[in-house]
Amino acid sequence: MESEGLKHVFMEILELIRVEDVSSDGRSRFEHLLRALQQVLAGLSDAKRGVFLDDALAMVLRKTQEHNELDDLVLTYVHGLIDALALSKNSQGAAIHDSVLRQQKSLVGCLLSVLGRNPTKFTQTEGDCVQIARAVDAIDRCGVPFKHILVTARWKQFVHAWMAIVRPDTADSTNNSSEEDDEADDERDEDELALDLREQSTSMLWSALPDRFGVKYLNNPSWSDAGIGVVAHWFVTSDARADVSVTLDVVSPYAEAFLHHADMPLKLEGLRIVEKLLEKEMPPQQISPLSFEDSDTIVGVDSYAQCTFLSDFLVWIFKVCRSVGKALLSLAAPGRNDSHGHIS
């Protein structure tokens, strides 16, 4: 009953936040509502908190989307949540409970969204380094290692390549055609059956998927690529976290996105990422040909997927080099901005 009462209070507070004015006049009340929401979330059990935490963070991001001056408020709120939920303590064990992992991923996603919605602001040398440092510190306290966050783009590419080999048909299997009313129920039954079969096959394939980067436990997190790019930029261009190793093959997707961005300052920061890593002489990690012989999971598939992944990696390096060339041309001619490759 106590849990049901907290859920009811949560929904009431969330509705108040939805209609609250976040301008300077209403900021004090907005902060008060956030503190109340934090207390309610802390009162819920780990098993039941996940979905409510998702809703709370989504609402906070939505309310502050057009107010860059509130970024610091969001960071303070997330720091408070991390303290109240004690997720960093729960993440010390060898195995992390799914409910705790979900909360960790949600908090990381919120912080990356804050950084990703204005990457130019957070990557400028003359910008507010305090905010990016606070965001990085908060992400660190969530319990997900930075090396796993940074490799997200490469992991998603590997998953796509592997899945494309074992299940080439990636088209939607649902029937979108319009039929007569008396056939609608049968069509829905067929669609539901097809969806169930697809979900089961996907689950089976996922269990057989090689854990190429040690991040399979994260599944495919829907984190902001731009936000991860900001974090990667921070590690590459600052000496604050020498313990985090960053290589060009890992951050190349984010550097390329910056190089293609419409904002000229962000293009320059993409160039800085590539320049800094080349200066440090950190060559991309090559996949040993001997590893292609290991096929314990599915005979032939892992080896072929790794070969394909290596080929795609070389393509990515070529794309980065090409992007650098285009960025240099656009910098030489400021009127020619590349509007393609906008990152989310």
The 8 nearest C-alpha neighbors of each residue, nearest first, counted from 0:
[[1, 3, 2, 4, 5, 6, 7, 43],
 [0, 2, 4, 3, 5, 6, 43, 42],
 [1, 3, 5, 4, 0, 6, 43, 42],
 [4, 2, 0, 6, 1, 5, 7, 8],
 [3, 5, 1, 7, 2, 6, 0, 8],
 [6, 4, 8, 2, 7, 3, 9, 39],
 [5, 7, 9, 3, 4, 8, 2, 10],
 [6, 8, 4, 10, 9, 5, 3, 11],
 [7, 9, 5, 11, 6, 10, 12, 4],
 [10, 8, 6, 12, 7, 11, 5, 13],
 [9, 11, 13, 7, 8, 12, 14, 6],
 [12, 10, 8, 14, 13, 9, 15, 7],
 [13, 11, 15, 9, 14, 10, 8, 16],
 [12, 14, 10, 16, 15, 11, 9, 17],
 [13, 15, 17, 11, 16, 12, 10, 18],
 [14, 16, 12, 17, 13, 18, 19, 11],
 [17, 15, 19, 13, 14, 18, 12, 32],
 [16, 18, 14, 15, 19, 13, 58, 62],
 [17, 19, 15, 16, 14, 20, 13, 62],
 [20, 18, 16, 17, 15, 21, 29, 25],
 [19, 21, 25, 22, 18, 26, 29, 24],
 [22, 20, 26, 25, 19, 29, 23, 62],
 [21, 23, 24, 25, 20, 26, 66, 19],
 [22, 24, 26, 25, 21, 27, 20, 29],
 [25, 23, 22, 26, 27, 21, 20, 28],
 [26, 24, 20, 21, 22, 23, 28, 27],
 [25, 27, 29, 21, 23, 28, 24, 22],
 [26, 28, 30, 29, 25, 31, 24, 23],
 [27, 29, 31, 30, 26, 25, 32, 19],
 [30, 28, 26, 32, 31, 27, 25, 33],
 [31, 29, 33, 27, 28, 32, 26, 34],
 [30, 32, 28, 34, 29, 33, 27, 35],
 [33, 31, 35, 29, 30, 34, 36, 28],
 [34, 32, 36, 30, 35, 31, 37, 29],
 [35, 33, 37, 31, 36, 32, 30, 38],
 [36, 34, 32, 38, 37, 33, 31, 39],
 [37, 35, 33, 39, 34, 38, 32, 40],
 [36, 38, 34, 40, 35, 39, 33, 80],
 [39, 37, 41, 35, 36, 40, 42, 34],
 [38, 40, 42, 36, 41, 37, 5, 9],
 [41, 39, 37, 42, 43, 38, 36, 48],
 [42, 40, 38, 39, 43, 84, 83, 37],
 [43, 41, 39, 40, 38, 44, 5, 2],
 [44, 42, 40, 48, 41, 47, 2, 45],
 [43, 45, 46, 47, 48, 42, 41, 2],
 [46, 44, 48, 47, 98, 99, 43, 49],
 [45, 47, 44, 98, 48, 49, 99, 43],
 [48, 46, 44, 45, 49, 43, 50, 51],
 [47, 49, 45, 51, 43, 44, 50, 46],
 [50, 48, 52, 51, 102, 47, 101, 53],
 [49, 51, 53, 52, 48, 54, 47, 102],
 [52, 50, 54, 53, 48, 49, 55, 40],
 [51, 53, 55, 49, 54, 50, 48, 56],
 [54, 52, 50, 51, 56, 55, 57, 105],
 [55, 53, 51, 57, 52, 56, 58, 50],
 [54, 56, 52, 58, 57, 53, 51, 59],
 [57, 55, 59, 53, 58, 54, 52, 60],
 [56, 58, 54, 60, 55, 59, 53, 61],
 [59, 57, 61, 55, 56, 60, 62, 54],
 [60, 58, 56, 62, 61, 57, 63, 55],
 [61, 59, 57, 63, 58, 62, 64, 56],
 [60, 62, 58, 64, 59, 63, 57, 65],
 [63, 61, 59, 60, 64, 58, 17, 21],
 [64, 62, 66, 60, 61, 65, 69, 59],
 [63, 65, 61, 66, 62, 60, 67, 116],
 [66, 64, 63, 67, 62, 61, 69, 68],
 [67, 65, 63, 68, 69, 64, 70, 62],
 [68, 66, 69, 70, 65, 63, 64, 117],
 [67, 69, 66, 70, 71, 72, 63, 65],
 [70, 68, 72, 67, 71, 66, 63, 73],
 [71, 69, 73, 72, 67, 68, 74, 113],
 [70, 72, 74, 69, 73, 75, 130, 68],
 [71, 73, 69, 75, 70, 74, 76, 30],
 [74, 72, 76, 70, 75, 71, 77, 69],
 [75, 73, 71, 77, 76, 72, 78, 70],
 [76, 74, 72, 78, 73, 77, 71, 79],
 [75, 77, 73, 79, 74, 78, 72, 80],
 [76, 78, 80, 74, 79, 75, 81, 73],
 [79, 77, 75, 81, 80, 76, 137, 74],
 [78, 80, 76, 82, 77, 81, 83, 75],
 [79, 81, 77, 83, 82, 78, 84, 37],
 [80, 82, 78, 84, 79, 83, 85, 77],
 [81, 83, 79, 85, 80, 84, 78, 86],
 [82, 84, 80, 81, 85, 41, 79, 37],
 [83, 85, 81, 86, 41, 82, 80, 40],
 [86, 84, 82, 87, 88, 83, 81, 89],
 [87, 85, 89, 88, 84, 81, 90, 141],
 [86, 88, 142, 90, 89, 85, 141, 140],
 [89, 87, 86, 90, 85, 91, 142, 92],
 [90, 88, 86, 87, 91, 85, 92, 99],
 [91, 89, 87, 88, 92, 142, 95, 86],
 [90, 92, 89, 88, 93, 87, 142, 95],
 [93, 91, 94, 90, 95, 89, 88, 96],
 [92, 94, 95, 91, 90, 96, 89, 88],
 [93, 95, 92, 96, 90, 91, 97, 89],
 [96, 94, 90, 100, 97, 92, 93, 99],
 [95, 97, 99, 98, 100, 94, 89, 90],
 [96, 98, 100, 99, 101, 95, 46, 102],
 [97, 99, 101, 100, 96, 46, 45, 49],
 [100, 98, 102, 96, 101, 97, 103, 45],
 [101, 99, 103, 97, 102, 98, 104, 96],
 [100, 102, 104, 98, 99, 103, 97, 105],
 [101, 103, 105, 99, 100, 104, 49, 106],
 [102, 104, 100, 106, 141, 105, 101, 107],
 [103, 105, 107, 101, 102, 106, 108, 100],
 [106, 104, 108, 102, 103, 107, 101, 109],
 [105, 107, 109, 103, 108, 104, 102, 110],
 [108, 106, 104, 110, 109, 105, 138, 111],
 [107, 109, 105, 222, 111, 106, 110, 104],
 [110, 108, 112, 106, 107, 111, 105, 113],
 [109, 111, 113, 107, 112, 108, 106, 134],
 [110, 112, 226, 114, 108, 113, 109, 223],
 [111, 113, 115, 109, 110, 114, 223, 226],
 [114, 112, 110, 111, 115, 116, 109, 70],
 [115, 113, 226, 111, 112, 116, 118, 117],
 [226, 116, 114, 225, 112, 118, 117, 113],
 [115, 117, 113, 114, 112, 118, 343, 226],
 [116, 118, 115, 119, 120, 114, 121, 113],
 [119, 117, 115, 121, 120, 114, 122, 229],
 [118, 120, 122, 121, 117, 265, 123, 264],
 [121, 119, 118, 117, 122, 123, 126, 127],
 [120, 122, 118, 119, 123, 131, 126, 114],
 [123, 121, 119, 120, 118, 229, 124, 268],
 [122, 124, 126, 125, 121, 120, 119, 264],
 [125, 123, 126, 122, 128, 127, 121, 236],
 [124, 126, 123, 127, 128, 122, 120, 121],
 [127, 125, 123, 124, 128, 120, 121, 122],
 [126, 128, 129, 130, 125, 121, 131, 120],
 [129, 127, 131, 130, 126, 132, 121, 124],
 [128, 130, 132, 127, 131, 133, 134, 126],
 [129, 131, 133, 132, 128, 127, 134, 71],
 [132, 130, 134, 128, 133, 129, 135, 121],
 [131, 133, 129, 135, 130, 134, 128, 136],
 [134, 132, 136, 130, 131, 135, 129, 137],
 [133, 135, 131, 137, 136, 132, 130, 138],
 [134, 136, 138, 132, 137, 133, 131, 139],
 [135, 137, 133, 139, 134, 138, 132, 140],
 [138, 136, 134, 140, 139, 135, 78, 133],
 [139, 137, 135, 141, 140, 136, 107, 134],
 [138, 140, 136, 137, 141, 135, 142, 143],
 [139, 141, 137, 142, 138, 87, 136, 81],
 [142, 140, 138, 103, 139, 87, 143, 86],
 [141, 143, 87, 140, 90, 139, 144, 103],
 [142, 144, 141, 145, 139, 103, 147, 148],
 [145, 143, 147, 146, 142, 148, 139, 141],
 [144, 146, 148, 147, 149, 143, 139, 243],
 [145, 147, 149, 144, 148, 150, 243, 244],
 [146, 148, 145, 150, 144, 149, 214, 151],
 [149, 147, 145, 151, 146, 150, 144, 143],
 [150, 148, 146, 151, 147, 145, 227, 249],
 [149, 151, 147, 153, 148, 249, 152, 154],
 [152, 150, 154, 148, 153, 149, 155, 147],
 [151, 153, 155, 154, 150, 156, 252, 149],
 [152, 154, 156, 150, 155, 151, 157, 249],
 [155, 153, 151, 157, 156, 152, 150, 158],
 [156, 154, 158, 152, 157, 153, 159, 151],
 [155, 157, 153, 159, 154, 158, 160, 152],
 [156, 158, 154, 160, 159, 155, 161, 308],
 [159, 157, 155, 161, 156, 160, 162, 154],
 [158, 160, 156, 162, 157, 161, 163, 155],
 [161, 159, 157, 163, 158, 162, 156, 304],
 [162, 160, 158, 304, 164, 163, 159, 157],
 [161, 163, 159, 164, 165, 160, 166, 158],
 [164, 162, 167, 160, 166, 161, 165, 159],
 [165, 163, 161, 162, 166, 167, 160, 304],
 [164, 166, 162, 163, 167, 161, 300, 204],
 [167, 165, 163, 168, 162, 164, 169, 161],
 [166, 168, 163, 164, 169, 165, 162, 170],
 [169, 167, 166, 170, 163, 171, 172, 165],
 [170, 168, 167, 171, 166, 163, 172, 162],
 [171, 169, 168, 172, 167, 173, 166, 197],
 [170, 172, 173, 169, 174, 168, 194, 175],
 [171, 173, 170, 174, 193, 194, 190, 197],
 [172, 174, 190, 171, 175, 193, 194, 191],
 [173, 175, 176, 172, 190, 186, 171, 189],
 [176, 174, 173, 177, 172, 178, 171, 190],
 [175, 177, 174, 178, 173, 186, 179, 183],
 [176, 178, 175, 179, 183, 174, 180, 182],
 [179, 177, 182, 176, 183, 180, 181, 186],
 [178, 180, 182, 181, 183, 177, 184, 186],
 [181, 179, 183, 182, 178, 184, 177, 185],
 [180, 182, 179, 183, 184, 185, 178, 186],
 [183, 181, 180, 185, 179, 184, 186, 178],
 [182, 184, 186, 180, 185, 181, 187, 179],
 [183, 185, 187, 186, 182, 188, 181, 180],
 [186, 184, 188, 182, 187, 183, 189, 181],
 [187, 185, 189, 183, 188, 184, 190, 182],
 [186, 188, 190, 184, 189, 185, 191, 183],
 [187, 189, 185, 191, 186, 190, 192, 184],
 [190, 188, 186, 192, 187, 191, 193, 185],
 [189, 191, 187, 193, 173, 192, 188, 194],
 [192, 190, 194, 188, 193, 189, 195, 187],
 [193, 191, 195, 189, 194, 190, 196, 188],
 [192, 194, 190, 196, 191, 195, 189, 197],
 [193, 195, 191, 197, 192, 196, 190, 198],
 [196, 194, 192, 198, 197, 193, 191, 199],
 [197, 195, 199, 193, 194, 198, 200, 192],
 [196, 198, 194, 200, 195, 199, 201, 193],
 [197, 199, 201, 195, 196, 200, 194, 202],
 [200, 198, 202, 196, 201, 197, 195, 203],
 [199, 201, 203, 197, 202, 198, 196, 204],
 [200, 202, 198, 204, 199, 203, 205, 197],
 [201, 203, 205, 199, 200, 204, 198, 206],
 [204, 202, 200, 206, 205, 201, 199, 207],
 [205, 203, 201, 207, 206, 202, 208, 200],
 [204, 206, 208, 202, 207, 203, 201, 200],
 [205, 207, 203, 204, 208, 202, 209, 201],
 [206, 208, 204, 205, 209, 296, 203, 297],
 [207, 209, 205, 206, 204, 210, 161, 158],
 [210, 208, 211, 207, 301, 296, 215, 206],
 [211, 209, 213, 215, 212, 208, 214, 216],
 [210, 212, 209, 213, 154, 214, 157, 215],
 [213, 211, 214, 210, 154, 150, 215, 147],
 [212, 214, 210, 215, 211, 147, 216, 209],
 [215, 213, 216, 212, 217, 147, 210, 218],
 [214, 216, 217, 218, 210, 213, 212, 211],
 [215, 217, 214, 218, 213, 210, 100, 219],
 [218, 216, 215, 214, 219, 220, 104, 100],
 [217, 219, 215, 216, 220, 214, 205, 155],
 [220, 218, 217, 221, 155, 151, 215, 154],
 [221, 219, 222, 218, 217, 104, 151, 108],
 [222, 220, 219, 223, 108, 224, 104, 105],
 [223, 221, 108, 220, 224, 111, 112, 226],
 [222, 224, 226, 225, 112, 111, 115, 343],
 [225, 223, 227, 226, 228, 222, 343, 342],
 [224, 226, 115, 228, 223, 227, 342, 343],
 [115, 227, 225, 111, 114, 223, 229, 228],
 [228, 226, 230, 224, 229, 225, 231, 111],
 [227, 229, 225, 253, 231, 226, 230, 232],
 [228, 230, 232, 226, 227, 231, 118, 233],
 [231, 229, 233, 227, 232, 228, 234, 226],
 [232, 230, 228, 234, 233, 229, 227, 235],
 [231, 233, 229, 235, 230, 234, 236, 228],
 [234, 232, 230, 231, 236, 235, 237, 229],
 [233, 235, 231, 232, 237, 236, 240, 230],
 [234, 236, 232, 233, 237, 231, 272, 275],
 [235, 237, 233, 234, 232, 275, 238, 272],
 [238, 236, 239, 234, 233, 235, 240, 232],
 [237, 239, 240, 241, 236, 234, 235, 233],
 [238, 240, 237, 241, 234, 233, 132, 242],
 [241, 239, 242, 238, 243, 234, 237, 244],
 [240, 242, 243, 238, 239, 244, 234, 237],
 [241, 243, 240, 244, 239, 238, 234, 245],
 [244, 242, 241, 240, 245, 234, 146, 145],
 [243, 245, 242, 246, 241, 146, 234, 240],
 [244, 246, 243, 235, 247, 249, 250, 234],
 [247, 245, 249, 248, 281, 283, 250, 244],
 [246, 248, 250, 249, 251, 283, 276, 245],
 [247, 249, 283, 251, 246, 250, 284, 316],
 [250, 248, 247, 246, 150, 251, 153, 149],
 [249, 251, 247, 253, 252, 248, 254, 246],
 [250, 252, 254, 247, 248, 253, 249, 255],
 [253, 251, 255, 250, 254, 256, 152, 249],
 [252, 254, 228, 256, 255, 250, 251, 257],
 [255, 253, 269, 251, 257, 256, 252, 258],
 [254, 256, 258, 252, 253, 257, 319, 251],
 [257, 255, 253, 259, 258, 254, 340, 260],
 [258, 256, 269, 260, 254, 266, 259, 255],
 [257, 259, 266, 255, 269, 256, 260, 326],
 [260, 258, 340, 256, 257, 337, 339, 255],
 [261, 259, 257, 341, 262, 258, 340, 256],
 [260, 262, 338, 337, 336, 263, 259, 341],
 [263, 261, 265, 260, 264, 266, 119, 336],
 [262, 264, 266, 265, 261, 267, 260, 330],
 [265, 263, 267, 266, 262, 268, 119, 123],
 [264, 266, 268, 267, 263, 262, 257, 119],
 [267, 265, 258, 263, 269, 257, 264, 268],
 [266, 268, 270, 264, 265, 269, 271, 263],
 [267, 269, 271, 265, 270, 266, 272, 264],
 [270, 268, 254, 257, 258, 266, 272, 267],
 [269, 271, 267, 268, 273, 272, 274, 266],
 [272, 270, 268, 274, 269, 273, 275, 267],
 [271, 273, 269, 275, 270, 274, 232, 276],
 [272, 274, 270, 276, 271, 275, 277, 269],
 [275, 273, 271, 277, 272, 276, 270, 278],
 [276, 274, 278, 272, 277, 273, 271, 279],
 [277, 275, 279, 278, 273, 274, 281, 272],
 [276, 278, 280, 274, 279, 275, 273, 281],
 [279, 277, 275, 280, 276, 274, 281, 273],
 [278, 280, 276, 277, 281, 275, 274, 282],
 [281, 279, 277, 278, 282, 276, 275, 246],
 [280, 282, 279, 246, 276, 277, 283, 247],
 [281, 283, 280, 284, 247, 246, 277, 248],
 [284, 282, 248, 247, 285, 246, 281, 249],
 [285, 283, 282, 286, 248, 246, 281, 247],
 [284, 286, 283, 287, 309, 282, 288, 248],
 [287, 285, 288, 284, 309, 290, 305, 289],
 [286, 288, 289, 290, 285, 291, 284, 305],
 [289, 287, 290, 291, 286, 292, 306, 285],
 [290, 288, 287, 291, 292, 293, 286, 302],
 [291, 289, 292, 288, 287, 293, 286, 302],
 [290, 292, 302, 289, 288, 293, 305, 287],
 [293, 291, 290, 289, 294, 302, 288, 299],
 [294, 292, 291, 290, 295, 302, 301, 289],
 [295, 293, 298, 296, 301, 297, 292, 299],
 [294, 296, 297, 293, 298, 301, 299, 292],
 [295, 297, 294, 207, 298, 301, 209, 208],
 [298, 296, 300, 294, 295, 299, 301, 207],
 [299, 297, 294, 300, 296, 295, 301, 302],
 [298, 300, 302, 301, 303, 294, 297, 292],
 [299, 301, 303, 302, 298, 297, 304, 294],
 [302, 300, 304, 303, 299, 294, 305, 297],
 [303, 301, 291, 305, 304, 299, 300, 306],
 [302, 304, 306, 300, 305, 301, 307, 299],
 [303, 305, 307, 301, 161, 306, 302, 308],
 [306, 304, 308, 302, 307, 303, 309, 301],
 [307, 305, 303, 309, 308, 304, 302, 310],
 [306, 308, 304, 310, 305, 309, 303, 311],
 [307, 309, 305, 311, 306, 310, 304, 312],
 [310, 308, 312, 306, 311, 307, 305, 313],
 [311, 309, 307, 313, 312, 308, 306, 314],
 [310, 312, 314, 308, 309, 313, 307, 315],
 [311, 313, 309, 315, 314, 310, 308, 316],
 [314, 312, 316, 310, 315, 311, 317, 309],
 [313, 315, 311, 317, 312, 316, 318, 310],
 [316, 314, 318, 312, 317, 313, 319, 311],
 [315, 317, 319, 313, 318, 314, 320, 312],
 [316, 318, 314, 320, 315, 319, 321, 313],
 [319, 317, 315, 321, 316, 320, 322, 314],
 [320, 318, 322, 316, 321, 317, 255, 323],
 [321, 319, 323, 317, 322, 318, 316, 324],
 [320, 322, 318, 324, 319, 323, 317, 325],
 [323, 321, 319, 325, 324, 320, 318, 258],
 [324, 322, 326, 320, 321, 325, 319, 327],
 [323, 325, 321, 327, 322, 326, 328, 320],
 [326, 324, 322, 328, 327, 323, 329, 321],
 [325, 327, 329, 323, 328, 324, 258, 322],
 [326, 328, 330, 324, 325, 329, 323, 331],
 [329, 327, 331, 325, 326, 330, 332, 324],
 [328, 330, 332, 326, 331, 335, 327, 333],
 [331, 329, 327, 332, 333, 328, 326, 263],
 [330, 332, 328, 329, 333, 327, 326, 335],
 [331, 333, 329, 330, 334, 335, 328, 336],
 [334, 332, 330, 335, 329, 331, 336, 263],
 [335, 333, 332, 336, 329, 330, 331, 337],
 [334, 336, 329, 333, 332, 337, 330, 328],
 [337, 335, 261, 338, 329, 334, 333, 263],
 [336, 338, 261, 339, 259, 335, 260, 329],
 [339, 337, 261, 336, 260, 340, 341, 259],
 [340, 338, 337, 341, 259, 260, 261, 336],
 [339, 341, 259, 256, 260, 342, 338, 337],
 [342, 340, 260, 339, 343, 256, 338, 259],
 [341, 343, 225, 340, 256, 224, 260, 257],
 [342, 225, 223, 224, 341, 115, 116, 226]]
